[in-house]
Amino acid sequence: MHNLTLLSEAEKNRIELDKQAAYAVWQVKNAKKGYEVFAEMTHNITDDDEREFFERAVSKYKIEMGVA
């Protein structure tokens, strides 16, 4: 069992970005939102490393969920 409260702020943020990426891909797959959701979310991330992490997570979930 892992205690998430013991993680650093950066690690907590990456977990949140990964969750947001998964949810965004799920929304597109289920026609809740269009592909513009990815650009909107990416635009709101100010840190370059976090933006790159989010984009990699989106790519990963697109493959896993079969979203082109």
N, C-alpha and C positions, 0 to 999 in steps of 0.2 A: 504494500500500500504506500502511495506517495502522498506527502503533505504539500499541496500546492502553495501554501502560505510561506513555505521555507524557500521558495524560488526567488531569484532576483527579479527586479522590476522588468528588466529586459526579457527574461525568460517568460514571465507572465504575459507580457505584451505579445510575444511571438505565439503563445498558445491562443490568445484572443484573435490575432490576425489569421491563424490557421482555421479557427472556428468560423470567422467571418468569410473566409474564402470558400469553405465547404458550403456554408449557407447560401452564398451568392450563386455558386454553381448549381445547387439544388433548386434555387428559385428559377434559374434559366431553364433547367431541365424540365421543370414542372410548369413552365409558361406563366409563372407569376411575375417575372420581370424579363426584360430584353437584355441583350448583350451589353448595352450601355451601362449596366450596373457595374461591370468590371472597371470601366474607365472612370466612372464617378468615384468608386471606392479608392482606386489607385490615386486619383487626383487629390484626395483628402489626406493621404499619407505624406507627411513632410520629410521624414527621414529616408534617405536613399536606400540604406540597408534594409529597413523595414518594408519599403516599397518593393524591393527586389524579392524579399522573402515572401511577401503577399502574392506577387506575380508567379513565383515558383509553386506556391501552394495552390493557386487557381489552376495552373497547368496540370498539377498532380490530380486534383479532383475532377477536372474535365476528363482526363483519361479514365479515372476510376468509375465515373458516372456515365461515361459514354456520350459526353457533350462535345460536339464538333466545334 
